[in-house]
Amino acid sequence: MNTITPFHLAIPCRDVAEATAFYRDVLGCSLGRSSDDWIDLNLFGHQLVCHLDPSLGHTGQVTLVHSDVDAHAVPIPHFGVVLRMTDWNQLAARLKDYGIQFMIEPYVRFKGRAGEQATMFFKDPSGNALEFKAFKDLSRLFATD
């Protein structure tokens, strides 16, 4: 198996302070470098950068479309991290405690199949869709039926 290295992802935000508060306080990310226009965040070991996008305005949201997966409207685009099941459960509980409105509530999809996974979808304040998932057996990440 290959050694996994951190990914780098840059996304738009409507307000850097708002994004910082969400990713730091709600998701538990630690902060890295920053300026008035962007912030680096440690998203479960990966580098996430929120860049100010003035076109979003103060109340604007990123535009999403949806794709049907397991009878749910999955937002596109979306990103997230595959977590260990214990970490996924802790994050789901943390998000519920913060009153996060889920686009797709935490649940297990593809039950009994090769791709069985716990998943949940929600948005950050700028409307970026996030999915966090976990596999009972991580070696099944790319398995097919």
C-alpha positions in Angstrom: 0.0 0.0 0.0 1.2 3.5 -0.8 2.0 5.9 2.0 -0.7 8.6 1.9 0.5 12.2 1.9 -1.6 15.2 2.8 -3.7 16.8 0.1 -3.9 20.6 -0.4 -7.3 22.1 -1.3 -8.1 25.8 -1.7 -11.8 26.8 -1.5 -13.6 30.1 -1.6 -15.1 31.8 1.4 -17.3 34.9 1.8 -15.6 35.9 5.1 -12.2 34.8 6.3 -13.0 35.3 10.0 -16.3 33.4 9.6 -14.5 30.5 7.9 -11.8 30.5 10.5 -14.3 30.3 13.3 -16.2 27.4 11.6 -13.2 25.3 10.8 -11.4 25.9 14.0 -14.3 25.9 16.5 -16.8 23.5 14.9 -14.5 21.1 13.0 -11.5 21.4 15.4 -8.9 22.4 12.8 -5.7 24.0 13.9 -4.7 27.2 12.2 -1.6 27.8 10.0 -0.5 30.8 8.1 -3.0 33.5 7.2 -3.5 37.0 5.8 -6.5 39.2 5.5 -7.6 37.3 2.4 -6.9 33.6 3.3 -6.3 31.1 6.1 -4.4 27.8 6.1 -6.1 25.1 8.2 -5.1 21.6 9.3 -8.1 19.5 8.3 -7.4 16.1 9.9 -3.7 16.3 8.7 -4.5 17.8 5.3 -4.0 21.4 4.2 -7.2 23.3 3.6 -7.0 27.0 2.5 -10.0 29.3 2.6 -9.5 32.2 0.2 -11.7 35.3 0.3 -14.0 35.4 -2.7 -15.6 38.9 -2.9 -18.0 37.7 -5.6 -19.9 35.7 -2.9 -20.8 38.8 -0.9 -21.4 38.7 2.8 -24.4 36.4 2.6 -23.5 34.5 -0.6 -23.2 30.8 -1.0 -21.1 28.6 -3.4 -23.3 27.2 -6.2 -24.0 23.4 -5.9 -25.7 20.9 -8.1 -26.8 17.4 -6.9 -26.3 13.8 -8.0 -28.4 10.8 -6.9 -26.4 8.4 -4.7 -28.1 5.7 -2.6 -31.4 7.6 -2.8 -29.9 10.9 -1.6 -29.2 14.1 -3.4 -25.4 14.3 -3.0 -24.1 17.9 -3.4 -21.5 18.5 -6.2 -18.8 19.6 -5.7 -18.0 18.4 -2.2 -14.9 17.4 -0.3 -14.0 15.9 3.0 -11.8 13.3 4.7 -12.2 9.5 5.3 -11.9 9.1 9.0 -11.5 6.1 11.4 -15.0 5.1 12.5 -14.4 6.2 16.1 -13.3 9.7 14.9 -16.3 9.8 12.5 -18.7 9.1 15.3 -17.1 11.7 17.5 -17.3 14.3 14.7 -21.0 13.5 14.0 -21.8 14.0 17.7 -19.7 17.2 17.8 -21.6 18.6 14.7 -25.0 17.7 16.3 -23.9 19.5 19.5 -23.1 22.6 17.5 -26.5 22.4 15.8 -25.1 21.9 12.3 -27.9 21.5 9.7 -27.0 18.4 7.7 -27.7 18.1 4.0 -27.6 14.4 4.5 -27.8 13.2 8.1 -25.1 10.8 9.4 -26.0 7.2 8.3 -24.5 4.0 6.8 -24.8 3.7 3.1 -24.4 0.6 0.9 -25.1 -1.7 3.9 -23.8 -5.2 3.3 -22.0 -4.3 0.2 -18.3 -3.9 -0.6 -18.5 -0.1 -0.3 -20.4 0.0 3.0 -19.5 3.3 4.7 -20.7 5.8 7.3 -21.3 9.2 5.7 -22.6 12.7 6.4 -22.9 15.9 4.4 -23.2 19.5 5.6 -22.1 23.0 4.4 -19.6 25.5 5.8 -20.9 29.1 6.1 -19.9 29.9 2.5 -21.9 27.0 1.2 -19.0 24.6 0.5 -20.3 21.1 0.8 -18.4 18.7 3.0 -18.6 14.9 3.3 -17.0 13.0 6.0 -17.0 9.2 5.8 -15.6 6.2 7.5 -15.4 2.5 6.6 -15.7 -0.4 9.0 -12.8 -1.9 7.1 -10.6 0.8 5.5 -9.1 -1.7 3.2 -12.5 -1.7 1.4 -12.2 2.0 0.4 -11.9 1.1 -3.3 -13.6 -2.3 -3.2 -16.3 -3.1 -5.7 -19.2 -5.6 -5.5 
